[in-house]
Amino acid sequence: MYNELKISQPDAQPEAEAAEYKQTDRENLPPEAEDTAAIPSQPLQEKDSTDEASYSAPEISGERDDGKESPPDEADTTVCVKFNKQERTYTVEQAVPLVEMGLKWESFRPQHEKLRYMALSQGKSVSELIELVQEDFDERLYARLLEECGGNQAAAKRLHETQKAEMQRRYEQACAQEQIRQEQQDLQTGLEERLADDFLLLVKEVPDRFAGFEDVPSAVVDSAVKENLCLLDAYLRYELQEKKKAAAAQATQAQAAARSAGSLEGKRNSPETDLNSFEHAFYTALG
């Protein structure tokens, strides 16, 4: 029994020494190493997906992150329009007149619908209907001129061409007048909008003075329009001129009052003048 115990002791000694050695090494580790050793290791296949996402490479979006503003995208300065099953791209400057034409078309749409109704009722398109009406008009005009010329076709043709040229001239003149009228209307609309904005500024800078636009003196409005001035600037100039006129009128009145007082005082202080007048009246009465 003693021999068995004695023989088994060497087998247990290495395990005790290993445990003591591990405890000693743990006590001698630095704090950082202890924290690292205290964290149990995880297998690679159980790695947290959030950690993996936090270290993923950033996606390239085409914008530089250097603090500088990227140039404006071309799509911001162009307009894409689909017309007749085709897409067309226009700049903003090119799109503005097209929008204006679209607005004019909207105003003409009711008349076009009537023409379309008449054309479809005859099995034609709108353009074909217009051509038909134009041909009928020319034929009626030629027939009337031929009758006036007594059947002389040469004379009727000459008159027909002359009248067609005159109608074309009138048409072009009417178009030019319409364009001028439209431009004047646009200018008037722009002027009214500008004066409305200027009036708001005038009321803000000169409060409790104007209840409405009609309270603004007409001279101020005329000056703002003719000299292309802001309504506030025109009003300040008007006020300055009015103050100058009032000061000049007061100065003129003061001078007139001074001259009147001086003349009266001069008559009272000149007895010789009074005596001469008395003698002149006395001798006149004797004569």
FINUVO-763802 format. One record per residue: x, y, z of N, C-alpha, C in turn. Coordinates in Angstrom, 3 decimals. Layout:
(atom (X Y Z) (X Y Z) (X Y Z)) ...
END
This chain:
(atom (0.841 -1.199 0.000) (0.000 0.000 0.000) (0.859 1.225 0.000)) (atom (1.859 1.236 0.802) (2.808 2.356 0.841) (3.509 2.512 -0.472)) (atom (3.881 1.375 -1.046) (4.554 1.445 -2.352) (3.628 2.012 -3.420)) (atom (2.375 1.622 -3.371) (1.439 2.162 -4.365) (1.294 3.659 -4.236)) (atom (1.195 4.136 -2.996) (1.095 5.573 -2.792) (2.352 6.274 -3.227)) (atom (3.465 5.706 -2.957) (4.754 6.305 -3.305) (4.919 6.353 -4.800)) (atom (4.475 5.390 -5.468) (4.617 5.367 -6.931) (3.662 6.371 -7.584)) (atom (2.491 6.571 -7.038) (1.512 7.493 -7.661) (1.818 8.949 -7.432)) (atom (2.654 9.264 -6.475) (2.972 10.678 -6.198) (3.678 11.357 -7.353)) (atom (4.674 10.778 -8.014) (5.320 11.465 -9.137) (4.337 11.789 -10.257)) (atom (3.283 11.004 -10.418) (2.329 11.289 -11.507) (1.534 12.545 -11.224)) (atom (1.200 12.840 -9.983) (0.399 14.038 -9.653) (1.234 15.274 -9.572)) (atom (2.533 15.196 -9.384) (3.394 16.375 -9.190) (3.468 17.245 -10.438)) (atom (3.646 16.719 -11.647) (3.706 17.604 -12.826) (2.437 18.423 -13.021)) (atom (1.251 17.861 -12.722) (0.017 18.638 -12.880) (-0.040 19.780 -11.897)) (atom (0.407 19.545 -10.671) (0.428 20.624 -9.678) (1.402 21.691 -10.065)) (atom (2.557 21.276 -10.542) (3.543 22.283 -10.962) (3.039 23.082 -12.148)) (atom (2.335 22.428 -13.081) (1.815 23.154 -14.239) (0.756 24.169 -13.821)) (atom (-0.099 23.745 -12.871) (-1.121 24.685 -12.395) (-0.499 25.850 -11.682)) (atom (0.544 25.552 -10.859) (1.233 26.647 -10.159) (1.928 27.558 -11.135)) (atom (2.481 26.974 -12.195) (3.193 27.783 -13.202) (2.197 28.706 -13.942)) (atom (1.022 28.161 -14.260) (0.020 28.992 -14.955) (-0.461 30.129 -14.070)) (atom (-0.656 29.856 -12.782) (-1.108 30.906 -11.869) (-0.052 31.974 -11.730)) (atom (1.213 31.560 -11.658) (2.314 32.536 -11.532) (2.410 33.395 -12.778)) (atom (2.289 32.776 -13.945) (2.367 33.559 -15.194) (1.222 34.552 -15.299)) (atom (0.026 34.161 -14.845) (-1.106 35.086 -14.908) (-0.890 36.275 -13.987)) (atom (-0.278 36.049 -12.836) (-0.018 37.146 -11.913) (1.033 38.079 -12.456)) (atom (1.959 37.582 -13.257) (3.030 38.426 -13.809) (2.636 39.116 -15.102)) (atom (1.434 38.865 -15.679) (1.028 39.497 -16.935) (0.699 40.970 -16.722)) (atom (0.930 41.851 -17.703) (0.511 43.264 -17.608) (-0.994 43.374 -17.691)) (atom (-1.564 44.537 -17.290) (-3.040 44.688 -17.286) (-3.653 44.440 -18.639)) (atom (-3.026 44.933 -19.732) (-3.596 44.743 -21.053) (-3.667 43.284 -21.397)) (atom (-2.614 42.555 -21.060) (-2.593 41.127 -21.374) (-3.631 40.379 -20.583)) (atom (-3.892 40.810 -19.326) (-4.906 40.143 -18.531) (-6.284 40.318 -19.146)) (atom (-6.584 41.564 -19.649) (-7.889 41.775 -20.267) (-8.035 40.936 -21.510)) (atom (-6.949 40.842 -22.263) (-7.015 40.036 -23.482) (-7.186 38.580 -23.169)) (atom (-6.489 38.155 -22.179) (-6.599 36.749 -21.820) (-7.939 36.423 -21.197)) (atom (-8.590 37.425 -20.597) (-9.872 37.163 -19.952) (-10.993 37.009 -20.960)) (atom (-10.814 37.561 -22.200) (-11.870 37.482 -23.212) (-11.786 36.152 -23.902)) (atom (-12.813 35.376 -23.859) (-12.756 34.066 -24.520) (-12.729 34.245 -26.019)) (atom (-11.988 33.453 -26.671) (-11.870 33.521 -28.128) (-13.096 32.918 -28.765)) (atom (-13.504 33.481 -29.923) (-14.663 32.991 -30.651) (-14.198 32.347 -31.937)) (atom (-14.872 31.352 -32.388) (-14.513 30.743 -33.667) (-14.797 31.710 -34.803)) (atom (-14.113 31.583 -35.922) (-14.240 32.500 -37.045) (-15.630 32.480 -37.650)) (atom (-16.251 31.307 -37.641) (-17.565 31.231 -38.257) (-18.639 31.918 -37.447)) (atom (-18.396 32.305 -36.210) (-19.387 32.978 -35.375) (-19.094 34.466 -35.229)) (atom (-18.383 35.047 -36.164) (-18.045 36.477 -36.105) (-19.292 37.331 -36.266)) (atom (-19.376 38.402 -35.463) (-20.567 39.250 -35.463) (-20.689 39.971 -36.789)) (atom (-21.901 39.965 -37.354) (-22.104 40.603 -38.654) (-22.039 42.110 -38.553)) (atom (-22.398 42.693 -37.389) (-22.338 44.148 -37.235) (-20.915 44.644 -37.282)) (atom (-20.004 43.869 -36.679) (-18.591 44.260 -36.748) (-18.095 44.207 -38.174)) (atom (-18.517 43.228 -38.896) (-18.075 43.108 -40.278) (-18.602 44.256 -41.117)) (atom (-19.862 44.681 -40.863) (-20.424 45.789 -41.635) (-19.756 47.099 -41.291)) (atom (-19.339 47.269 -40.023) (-18.723 48.529 -39.627) (-17.371 48.720 -40.265)) (atom (-16.741 47.696 -40.709) (-15.424 47.803 -41.320) (-15.462 47.558 -42.819)) (atom (-16.659 47.551 -43.402) (-16.752 47.327 -44.842) (-16.289 48.573 -45.578)) (atom (-15.818 48.406 -46.806) (-15.301 49.518 -47.599) (-16.449 50.408 -48.052)) (atom (-16.274 51.746 -48.074) (-17.350 52.649 -48.503) (-17.642 52.500 -49.977)) (atom (-18.930 52.721 -50.333) (-19.309 52.642 -51.730) (-18.955 53.941 -52.432)) (atom (-18.541 53.844 -53.676) (-18.169 55.014 -54.470) (-19.415 55.532 -55.155)) (atom (-19.791 56.795 -54.841) (-21.012 57.384 -55.402) (-20.728 58.417 -56.468)) (atom (-19.474 58.625 -56.790) (-19.147 59.605 -57.819) (-18.933 60.994 -57.283)) (atom (-19.090 61.228 -55.977) (-18.893 62.533 -55.374) (-17.636 62.515 -54.519)) (atom (-16.841 63.538 -54.657) (-15.620 63.626 -53.878) (-15.907 64.212 -52.515)) (atom (-15.306 63.611 -51.502) (-15.491 64.075 -50.127) (-14.270 64.863 -49.695)) (atom (-13.924 65.899 -50.473) (-12.750 66.705 -50.162) (-13.120 68.106 -49.713)) (atom (-14.397 68.313 -49.374) (-14.826 69.630 -48.903) (-15.174 70.586 -50.015)) (atom (-14.994 70.181 -51.279) (-15.283 71.050 -52.403) (-16.609 70.634 -53.019)) (atom (-17.346 71.644 -53.487) (-18.627 71.357 -54.104) (-18.400 70.776 -55.489)) (atom (-19.114 69.716 -55.775) (-19.003 69.099 -57.088) (-19.731 69.963 -58.100)) (atom (-19.309 69.932 -59.373) (-19.984 70.739 -60.389) (-21.414 70.302 -60.562)) (atom (-22.325 71.229 -60.951) (-23.734 70.876 -61.097) (-23.932 69.800 -62.145)) (atom (-24.852 68.906 -61.841) (-25.149 67.835 -62.768) (-25.828 68.400 -64.001)) (atom (-25.550 67.803 -65.154) (-26.124 68.285 -66.397) (-27.636 68.159 -66.406)) (atom (-28.159 67.168 -65.652) (-29.612 66.981 -65.601) (-30.317 68.138 -64.917)) (atom (-29.583 68.893 -64.091) (-30.186 70.028 -63.399) (-30.377 71.223 -64.317)) (atom (-29.668 71.284 -65.445) (-29.728 72.428 -66.344) (-30.380 72.079 -67.671)) (atom (-30.912 70.912 -67.828) (-31.563 70.509 -69.061) (-32.955 69.971 -68.761)) (atom (-33.787 69.981 -69.797) (-35.160 69.492 -69.692) (-35.368 68.438 -70.765)) (atom (-35.852 67.297 -70.346) (-36.109 66.201 -71.283) (-37.602 66.180 -71.603)) (atom (-37.941 66.245 -72.901) (-39.324 66.306 -73.355) (-39.566 65.167 -74.335)) (atom (-40.705 64.515 -74.198) (-41.095 63.446 -75.107) (-42.167 63.966 -76.041)) (atom (-41.887 63.963 -77.359) (-42.805 64.485 -78.354) (-42.742 63.592 -79.585)) (atom (-43.901 63.165 -80.067) (-43.974 62.254 -81.211) (-43.142 60.997 -80.983)) (atom (-43.270 60.442 -79.776) (-42.580 59.204 -79.405) (-41.061 59.336 -79.447)) (atom (-40.567 60.554 -79.342) (-39.129 60.802 -79.317) (-38.800 61.707 -78.147)) (atom (-37.717 61.409 -77.482) (-37.261 62.219 -76.363) (-36.243 63.248 -76.852)) (atom (-36.469 64.470 -76.466) (-35.583 65.566 -76.861) (-35.121 66.292 -75.605)) (atom (-33.885 66.740 -75.626) (-33.303 67.426 -74.474) (-33.048 68.881 -74.843)) (atom (-33.477 69.786 -73.975) (-33.317 71.221 -74.194) (-32.684 71.849 -72.952)) (atom (-31.955 72.917 -73.177) (-31.473 73.711 -72.053) (-32.616 74.582 -71.538)) (atom (-32.374 75.230 -70.406) (-33.423 76.082 -69.835) (-33.752 77.233 -70.769)) (atom (-32.720 77.818 -71.393) (-32.957 78.923 -72.320) (-33.765 78.468 -73.523)) (atom (-33.505 77.262 -74.005) (-34.256 76.755 -75.144) (-35.673 76.360 -74.756)) (atom (-35.888 75.974 -73.509) (-37.202 75.509 -73.078) (-38.174 76.647 -72.819)) (atom (-37.664 77.850 -72.503) (-38.557 78.966 -72.169) (-39.491 79.323 -73.323)) (atom (-38.992 79.552 -74.556) (-39.941 79.862 -75.637) (-40.885 78.713 -75.948)) (atom (-40.442 77.478 -75.732) (-41.335 76.343 -75.954) (-42.483 76.336 -74.955)) (atom (-42.184 76.716 -73.726) (-43.249 76.812 -72.720) (-44.237 77.914 -73.095)) (atom (-43.725 79.035 -73.589) (-44.614 80.118 -74.020) (-45.506 79.667 -75.167)) (atom (-44.916 78.925 -76.116) (-45.724 78.405 -77.212) (-46.789 77.437 -76.690)) (atom (-46.424 76.654 -75.688) (-47.399 75.739 -75.101) (-48.554 76.469 -74.458)) (atom (-48.266 77.588 -73.794) (-49.341 78.381 -73.192) (-50.255 78.981 -74.256)) (atom (-49.659 79.433 -75.372) (-50.485 79.953 -76.460) (-51.354 78.840 -77.055)) (atom (-50.785 77.652 -77.150) (-51.551 76.535 -77.668) (-52.741 76.210 -76.768)) (atom (-52.550 76.323 -75.473) (-53.650 76.073 -74.549) (-54.799 77.045 -74.782)) (atom (-54.478 78.296 -75.110) (-55.537 79.271 -75.385) (-56.247 78.975 -76.705)) (atom (-55.531 78.328 -77.655) (-56.129 78.021 -78.957) (-56.796 76.648 -78.977)) (atom (-56.627 75.878 -77.936) (-57.146 74.510 -77.931) (-58.656 74.427 -78.195)) (atom (-59.515 75.290 -77.608) (-60.961 75.179 -77.899) (-61.273 75.332 -79.389)) (atom (-60.614 76.284 -80.087) (-60.849 76.450 -81.518) (-60.349 75.236 -82.305)) (atom (-59.237 74.683 -81.883) (-58.707 73.512 -82.571) (-59.640 72.310 -82.408)) (atom (-60.259 72.193 -81.238) (-61.204 71.106 -81.042) (-62.407 71.243 -81.979)) (atom (-62.841 72.474 -82.237) (-63.948 72.676 -83.183) (-63.524 72.278 -84.596)) (atom (-62.310 72.685 -84.997) (-61.813 72.296 -86.313) (-61.673 70.779 -86.427)) (atom (-61.221 70.174 -85.352) (-61.059 68.716 -85.359) (-62.415 68.014 -85.484)) (atom (-63.402 68.569 -84.814) (-64.760 68.004 -84.911) (-65.273 68.105 -86.346)) (atom (-65.097 69.270 -86.982) (-65.547 69.448 -88.365) (-64.783 68.536 -89.319)) (atom (-63.484 68.380 -89.082) (-62.682 67.544 -89.969) (-63.070 66.078 -89.854)) (atom (-63.237 65.593 -88.630) (-63.592 64.188 -88.432) (-64.977 63.883 -88.986)) (atom (-65.867 64.857 -88.923) (-67.211 64.638 -89.466) (-67.182 64.444 -90.974)) (atom (-66.127 64.941 -91.641) (-65.973 64.774 -93.083) (-64.907 63.741 -93.441)) (atom (-64.408 63.056 -92.420) (-63.414 62.030 -92.677) (-62.064 62.584 -93.077)) (atom (-61.722 63.753 -92.578) (-60.449 64.385 -92.923) (-59.710 64.774 -91.649)) (atom (-58.436 65.130 -91.822) (-57.651 65.668 -90.716) (-57.827 67.176 -90.664)) (atom (-57.325 67.788 -89.616) (-57.458 69.235 -89.475) (-56.696 69.957 -90.586)) (atom (-55.507 69.493 -90.905) (-54.730 70.128 -91.973) (-55.429 69.991 -93.322)) (atom (-56.017 68.830 -93.585) (-56.746 68.647 -94.839) (-57.965 69.542 -94.899)) (atom (-58.642 69.713 -93.765) (-59.802 70.605 -93.729) (-59.388 72.040 -94.011)) (atom (-58.273 72.473 -93.439) (-57.810 73.841 -93.675) (-57.445 74.043 -95.129)) (atom (-56.768 73.068 -95.732) (-56.440 73.166 -97.153) (-57.700 73.237 -98.011)) (atom (-58.708 72.455 -97.624) (-59.957 72.467 -98.386) (-60.638 73.820 -98.289)) (atom (-60.660 74.397 -97.104) (-61.274 75.713 -96.929) (-60.516 76.776 -97.716)) (atom (-59.168 76.695 -97.708) (-58.360 77.663 -98.446) (-58.616 77.557 -99.950)) (atom (-58.698 76.352 -100.472) (-58.959 76.175 -101.900) (-60.342 76.691 -102.273)) (atom (-61.316 76.436 -101.426) (-62.669 76.914 -101.701) (-62.724 78.432 -101.690)) (atom (-61.985 79.044 -100.773) (-61.943 80.507 -100.713) (-61.314 81.081 -101.975)) (atom (-60.199 80.485 -102.427) (-59.544 80.982 -103.642) (-60.449 80.811 -104.862)) (atom (-61.145 79.690 -104.948) (-62.024 79.463 -106.087) (-63.168 80.458 -106.098)) (atom (-63.745 80.735 -104.950) (-64.843 81.700 -104.884) (-64.356 83.105 -105.246)) (atom (-63.145 83.455 -104.768) (-62.599 84.772 -105.090) (-62.336 84.900 -106.585)) (atom (-61.768 83.879 -107.179) (-61.478 83.924 -108.626) (-62.770 83.984 -109.442)) (atom (-63.778 83.235 -109.004) (-65.053 83.257 -109.736) (-65.683 84.637 -109.685)) (atom (-65.613 85.298 -108.566) (-66.182 86.645 -108.456) (-65.419 87.632 -109.325)) (atom (-64.070 87.541 -109.307) (-63.271 88.441 -110.152) (-63.483 88.174 -111.632)) (atom (-63.649 86.896 -111.982) (-63.898 86.573 -113.392) (-65.206 87.152 -113.867)) (atom (-66.207 87.143 -112.978) (-67.490 87.739 -113.335) (-67.373 89.240 -113.467)) (atom (-66.593 89.876 -112.592) (-66.402 91.325 -112.669) (-65.634 91.719 -113.919)) (atom (-64.738 90.867 -114.392) (-63.942 91.164 -115.586) (-64.659 90.744 -116.880)) (atom (-65.903 90.358 -116.782) (-66.670 89.995 -117.972) (-66.165 88.743 -118.638)) (atom (-65.636 87.803 -117.873) (-65.159 86.541 -118.432) (-63.725 86.590 -118.912)) (atom (-63.025 87.711 -118.769) (-61.621 87.825 -119.190) (-60.745 87.114 -118.154)) (atom (-60.261 85.912 -118.508) (-59.507 85.107 -117.547) (-58.156 85.739 -117.203)) (atom (-57.491 86.353 -118.185) (-56.181 86.959 -117.929) (-56.298 88.091 -116.914)) (atom (-57.309 88.940 -117.118) (-57.514 90.047 -116.182) (-57.929 89.527 -114.815)) (atom (-58.759 88.490 -114.788) (-59.197 87.926 -113.510) (-58.025 87.322 -112.741)) (atom (-57.103 86.658 -113.468) (-55.934 86.072 -112.806) (-55.035 87.152 -112.222)) (atom (-54.854 88.253 -113.004) (-54.007 89.332 -112.490) (-54.620 89.947 -111.237)) (atom (-55.910 90.197 -111.264) (-56.577 90.746 -110.079) (-56.523 89.757 -108.904)) (atom (-56.650 88.491 -109.238) (-56.606 87.476 -108.195) (-55.253 87.468 -107.486)) (atom (-54.165 87.516 -108.256) (-52.829 87.534 -107.668) (-52.591 88.822 -106.889)) (atom (-53.128 89.925 -107.401) (-52.967 91.207 -106.713) (-53.668 91.188 -105.358)) (atom (-54.890 90.672 -105.359) (-55.633 90.636 -104.100) (-55.019 89.641 -103.111)) (atom (-54.486 88.524 -103.609) (-53.818 87.584 -102.724) (-52.576 88.213 -102.094)) (atom (-51.820 88.988 -102.879) (-50.650 89.675 -102.334) (-51.067 90.723 -101.312)) (atom (-52.167 91.420 -101.571) (-52.653 92.423 -100.616) (-53.114 91.763 -99.318)) (atom (-53.781 90.615 -99.424) (-54.210 89.901 -98.218) (-53.007 89.400 -97.415)) (atom (-51.961 88.968 -98.123) (-50.748 88.534 -97.426) (-50.088 89.699 -96.703)) (atom (-50.082 90.877 -97.354) (-49.508 92.065 -96.725) (-50.295 92.455 -95.481)) (atom (-51.598 92.411 -95.561) (-52.426 92.732 -94.403) (-52.211 91.734 -93.270)) (atom (-52.051 90.482 -93.674) (-51.813 89.452 -92.662) (-50.496 89.690 -91.926)) (atom (-49.449 89.975 -92.678) (-48.149 90.236 -92.048) (-48.206 91.494 -91.187)) (atom (-48.915 92.512 -91.635) (-49.056 93.735 -90.850) (-49.827 93.466 -89.562)) (atom (-50.870 92.666 -89.655) (-51.642 92.329 -88.456) (-50.794 91.512 -87.483)) (atom (-49.958 90.607 -87.996) (-49.079 89.822 -87.124) (-48.068 90.715 -86.423)) (atom (-47.514 91.698 -87.174) (-46.553 92.611 -86.569) (-47.212 93.457 -85.489)) (atom (-48.426 93.934 -85.752) (-49.139 94.725 -84.755) (-49.491 93.876 -83.525)) (atom (-49.836 92.635 -83.749) (-50.141 91.747 -82.634) (-48.901 91.490 -81.788)) (atom (-47.764 91.349 -82.453) (-46.522 91.142 -81.703) (-46.168 92.368 -80.875)) (atom (-46.337 93.555 -81.477) (-46.072 94.787 -80.742) (-47.015 94.921 -79.556)) (atom (-48.287 94.601 -79.777) (-49.259 94.682 -78.692) (-48.919 93.708 -77.574)) (atom (-48.470 92.508 -77.948) (-48.108 91.522 -76.942) (-46.883 91.965 -76.155)) (atom (-45.899 92.536 -76.846) (-44.711 93.037 -76.157) (-45.060 94.170 -75.207)) (atom (-45.925 95.066 -75.650) (-46.349 96.158 -74.771) (-47.113 95.624 -73.566)) (atom (-47.943 94.622 -73.790) (-48.675 94.026 -72.678) (-47.728 93.356 -71.697)) (atom (-46.696 92.683 -72.214) (-45.709 92.051 -71.337) (-44.944 93.107 -70.535)) (atom (-44.600 94.212 -71.198) (-43.902 95.282 -70.488) (-44.800 95.890 -69.412)) (atom (-46.073 96.075 -69.741) (-46.997 96.643 -68.766) (-47.170 95.709 -67.578)) (atom (-47.268 94.414 -67.860) (-47.402 93.443 -66.773) (-46.164 93.437 -65.892)) (atom (-44.979 93.458 -66.525) (-43.752 93.503 -65.747) (-43.626 94.778 -64.926)) (atom (-44.074 95.899 -65.506) (-44.020 97.169 -64.778) (-44.957 97.146 -63.576)) (atom (-46.150 96.621 -63.755) (-47.095 96.544 -62.640) (-46.570 95.646 -61.526)) (atom (-45.948 94.542 -61.886) (-45.377 93.659 -60.867) (-44.230 94.348 -60.128)) (atom (-43.410 95.087 -60.874) (-42.295 95.791 -60.225) (-42.797 96.877 -59.284)) (atom (-43.803 97.643 -59.715) (-44.343 98.694 -58.865) (-45.017 98.110 -57.619)) (atom (-45.641 96.943 -57.775) (-46.261 96.303 -56.608) (-45.200 95.915 -55.579)) (atom (-44.097 95.354 -56.048) (-43.009 95.000 -55.130) (-42.389 96.252 -54.510)) (atom (-42.221 97.301 -55.333) (-41.667 98.546 -54.812) (-42.590 99.186 -53.782)) (atom (-43.895 99.045 -53.979) (-44.842 99.631 -53.021) (-44.735 98.941 -51.668)) (atom (-44.546 97.635 -51.661) (-44.364 96.927 -50.395) (-43.126 97.426 -49.665)) (atom (-42.052 97.669 -50.418) (-40.842 98.214 -49.806) (-41.071 99.634 -49.306)) (atom (-41.824 100.423 -50.062) (-42.113 101.801 -49.656) (-42.921 101.829 -48.361)) (atom (-43.923 100.974 -48.249) (-44.742 100.912 -47.029) (-43.899 100.462 -45.842)) (atom (-42.945 99.582 -46.089) (-42.091 99.097 -45.008) (-41.147 100.189 -44.524)) (atom (-40.597 100.963 -45.434) (-39.637 101.999 -45.056) (-40.319 103.275 -44.588)) (atom (-41.524 103.556 -45.074) (-42.273 104.759 -44.671) (-43.624 104.296 -44.133)) (atom (-43.673 103.803 -42.922) (-44.936 103.260 -42.388) (-45.935 104.368 -42.062)) (atom (-47.197 103.970 -41.978) (-48.292 104.870 -41.582) (-48.408 106.077 -42.500)) (atom (-48.050 105.912 -43.736) (-48.129 107.027 -44.693) (-49.053 106.704 -45.867)) (atom (-49.100 105.445 -46.273) (-49.877 105.064 -47.447) (-50.854 103.947 -47.063)) (atom (-52.128 104.220 -47.283) (-53.133 103.179 -47.055) (-53.267 102.275 -48.269)) (atom (-52.956 102.795 -49.440) (-53.027 102.027 -50.673) (-52.153 102.669 -51.730)) (atom (-52.032 101.996 -52.870) (-51.175 102.521 -53.935) (-51.677 103.849 -54.465)) (atom (-53.001 104.070 -54.357) (-53.547 105.329 -54.861) (-53.091 106.527 -54.037)) (atom (-52.552 106.298 -52.834) (-52.061 107.400 -52.009) (-50.677 107.886 -52.444)) (atom (-50.014 107.141 -53.278) (-48.701 107.569 -53.768) (-48.914 108.702 -54.766)) (atom (-48.225 109.838 -54.620) (-48.403 110.940 -55.573) (-48.112 110.494 -57.005)) (atom (-48.892 111.022 -57.930) (-48.723 110.644 -59.339) (-47.347 111.044 -59.857)) (atom (-46.792 112.148 -59.319) (-45.461 112.569 -59.750) (-44.409 111.528 -59.374)) (atom (-44.595 110.863 -58.242) (-43.664 109.821 -57.817) (-43.747 108.630 -58.758)) (atom (-44.959 108.230 -59.096) (-45.141 107.078 -59.999) (-44.578 107.398 -61.378)) (atom (-44.844 108.598 -61.889) (-44.324 108.990 -63.199) (-42.802 108.999 -63.206)) (atom (-42.204 109.500 -62.144) (-40.748 109.526 -62.062) (-40.172 108.118 -61.998)) (atom (-40.825 107.236 -61.249) (-40.344 105.858 -61.153) (-40.429 105.142 -62.493)) (atom (-41.471 105.447 -63.272) (-41.653 104.781 -64.561) (-40.714 105.365 -65.613)) (atom (-40.684 106.695 -65.737) (-39.904 107.329 -66.793) (-38.403 107.204 -66.561)) (atom (-37.972 107.342 -65.321) (-36.545 107.288 -65.011) (-36.090 105.907 -64.555)) (atom (-37.005 104.951 -64.573) (-36.699 103.564 -64.180) (-36.084 103.528 -62.782)) (atom (-36.768 104.178 -61.846) (-36.307 104.244 -60.468) (-37.169 103.354 -59.585)) (atom (-36.581 102.971 -58.456) (-37.369 102.296 -57.442) (-38.379 103.291 -56.864)) (atom (-39.548 102.803 -56.513) (-40.599 103.691 -56.017) (-40.156 104.410 -54.748)) (atom (-39.366 103.769 -53.918) (-38.863 104.405 -52.702) (-37.903 105.538 -53.047)) (atom (-37.000 105.315 -53.992) (-36.075 106.377 -54.403) (-36.824 107.557 -55.007)) (atom (-37.811 107.260 -55.845) (-38.593 108.337 -56.449) (-39.346 109.135 -55.385)) (atom (-39.859 108.466 -54.361) (-40.590 109.165 -53.300) (-39.645 110.030 -52.462)) (atom (-38.468 109.527 -52.150) (-37.513 110.320 -51.375) (-37.078 111.568 -52.150)) (atom (-36.872 111.421 -53.441) (-36.540 112.596 -54.255) (-37.707 113.585 -54.285)) (atom (-38.908 113.060 -54.379) (-40.092 113.920 -54.382) (-40.208 114.680 -53.067)) (atom (-40.009 114.007 -51.945) (-40.071 114.667 -50.648) (-39.005 115.739 -50.522)) (atom (-37.801 115.458 -51.014) (-36.728 116.461 -50.951) (-37.075 117.689 -51.784)) (atom (-37.617 117.490 -52.973) (-38.006 118.624 -53.806) (-39.134 119.425 -53.164)) (atom (-40.090 118.749 -52.547) (-41.181 119.457 -51.887) (-40.672 120.297 -50.715)) (atom (-39.707 119.752 -49.969) (-39.132 120.524 -48.861) (-38.382 121.744 -49.364)) (atom (-37.673 121.576 -50.476) (-36.964 122.723 -51.062) (-37.957 123.782 -51.533)) (atom (-39.051 123.363 -52.150) (-40.066 124.320 -52.598) (-40.693 125.047 -51.410)) (atom (-40.993 124.315 -50.343) (-41.580 124.946 -49.171) (-40.614 125.937 -48.533)) (atom (-39.330 125.568 -48.455) (-38.330 126.482 -47.891) (-38.187 127.730 -48.752)) (atom (-38.194 127.559 -50.071) (-38.087 128.720 -50.968) (-39.312 129.617 -50.839)) (atom (-40.507 129.035 -50.703) (-41.719 129.841 -50.548) (-41.692 130.615 -49.232)) (atom (-41.227 129.980 -48.177) (-41.127 130.669 -46.896) (-40.119 131.811 -46.961)) (atom (-39.011 131.579 -47.648) (-38.008 132.647 -47.786) (-38.576 133.820 -48.579)) (atom (-39.333 133.527 -49.631) (-39.927 134.590 -50.444) (-40.946 135.382 -49.633)) (atom (-41.754 134.695 -48.841) (-42.725 135.388 -47.994) (-42.036 136.249 -46.939)) (atom (-40.945 135.731 -46.382) (-40.219 136.504 -45.380) (-39.619 137.770 -45.990)) (atom (-39.068 137.667 -47.185) (-38.498 138.834 -47.852) (-39.579 139.850 -48.192)) (atom (-40.726 139.369 -48.644) (-41.817 140.295 -48.971) (-42.322 141.006 -47.720)) (atom (-42.423 140.264 -46.621) (-42.861 140.888 -45.374) (-41.850 141.913 -44.888)) (atom (-40.565 141.613 -45.056) (-39.528 142.559 -44.638) (-39.578 143.826 -45.479)) (atom (-39.766 143.674 -46.784) (-39.841 144.864 -47.647) (-41.071 145.701 -47.325)) (atom (-42.183 145.057 -47.035) (-43.408 145.792 -46.707) (-43.246 146.558 -45.404)) (atom (-42.656 145.931 -44.408) (-42.443 146.602 -43.133) (-41.457 147.755 -43.290)) (atom (-40.443 147.577 -44.120) (-39.450 148.636 -44.332) (-40.040 149.836 -45.033)) (atom (-40.929 149.626 -45.998) (-41.537 150.745 -46.723) (-42.461 151.539 -45.816)) (atom (-43.223 150.851 -44.970) (-44.105 151.570 -44.040) (-43.299 152.360 -43.043)) (atom (-42.250 151.798 -42.552) (-41.411 152.495 -41.584) (-40.729 153.700 -42.213)) (atom (-40.372 153.585 -43.503) (-39.723 154.700 -44.193) (-40.673 155.861 -44.382)) (atom (-41.952 155.575 -44.645) (-42.921 156.654 -44.810) (-43.164 157.371 -43.502)) (atom (-43.217 156.662 -42.386) (-43.437 157.278 -41.089) (-42.250 158.120 -40.651)) (atom (-41.081 157.878 -41.033) (-39.874 158.565 -40.588) (-39.410 159.649 -41.562)) (atom (-40.232 160.029 -42.536) (-39.833 161.088 -43.481) (-40.906 162.165 -43.485)) (atom (-40.864 163.119 -42.533) (-41.874 164.188 -42.491) (-41.773 165.130 -43.668)) (atom (-40.583 165.232 -44.264) (-40.447 166.129 -45.414) (-41.318 165.667 -46.560)) (atom (-41.377 164.402 -46.720) (-42.211 163.871 -47.798) (-43.673 164.193 -47.541)) (atom (-44.117 164.085 -46.279) (-45.504 164.409 -45.944) (-45.778 165.896 -46.153)) (atom (-44.805 166.776 -45.799) (-44.994 168.219 -45.964) (-45.081 168.596 -47.430)) (atom (-44.247 168.026 -48.249) (-44.289 168.322 -49.677) (-45.609 167.888 -50.286)) (atom (-46.102 166.815 -49.827) (-47.395 166.348 -50.345) (-48.520 167.287 -49.911)) (atom (-48.447 167.833 -48.693) (-49.460 168.752 -48.201) (-49.424 170.063 -48.977)) (atom (-48.207 170.588 -49.199) (-48.076 171.833 -49.957) (-48.592 171.655 -51.381)) (atom (-48.264 170.519 -51.954) (-48.710 170.274 -53.326) (-50.233 170.213 -53.390)) (atom (-50.854 169.605 -52.425) (-52.327 169.542 -52.412) (-52.934 170.893 -52.108)) (atom (-52.285 171.715 -51.248) (-52.805 173.035 -50.895) (-52.783 173.960 -52.110)) (atom (-51.656 174.016 -52.772) (-51.550 174.875 -53.944) (-52.442 174.402 -55.081)) (atom (-52.649 173.169 -55.152) (-53.559 172.656 -56.189) (-54.975 173.102 -55.925)) (atom (-55.349 173.121 -54.630) (-56.732 173.539 -54.273) (-56.886 175.045 -54.505)) (atom (-55.857 175.873 -54.286) (-55.961 177.277 -54.532) (-56.033 177.596 -56.008)) (atom (-55.346 176.868 -56.749) (-55.343 177.123 -58.209) (-56.632 176.753 -58.841)) 
END
